[in-house]
Amino acid sequence: VQLVESGGGLVQAGGSLRPSCAASGRAFNTYDMGWFRQAPGKEREFVAAINWSGSNTYYTHSVKGRFTISRDYVKNTVLLQMNSLNPEDTAVYYCAAKWAGYSASLYQREKYDYWGQGTQVTVSS
């Protein structure tokens, strides 16, 4: 599976961005999908995930109510709608895919099989 992120950028606090992740290669609907982020000097952390069928979504506490993850099975993309952004959201955002054939926590980055190259999100105060 190849993953390519786009849609990052620079935005003022309170603004919105919608990064997307285009997946190609193997069957998109056999993968759980996640977004992680990594700020300078910090470890890569979980942001949001959606299971293979789109029936379940998961969020880290700090983005609940502000971010929404979704997937499009026609375009084979995963979207992360980010609203009410604040400077603490500044990071490189990575898309990841985990084969859905085995059960594992979607919160753990080591459970994912494929990663994109990342897209920079910068929120100015």
PyMOL commands that set and color helices and strands:
alter all, ss='L'
color gray80, all
select helices_A, chain A and resi 28-30+61-63+87-89+109-111
alter helices_A, ss='H'
color red, helices_A
select strands_A, chain A and resi 2-6+9-12+20-24+31-38+45-50+57-59+67-72+77-82+91-99+114-115+119-124
alter strands_A, ss='S'
color yellow, strands_A
deselect
rebuild
show_as cartoon
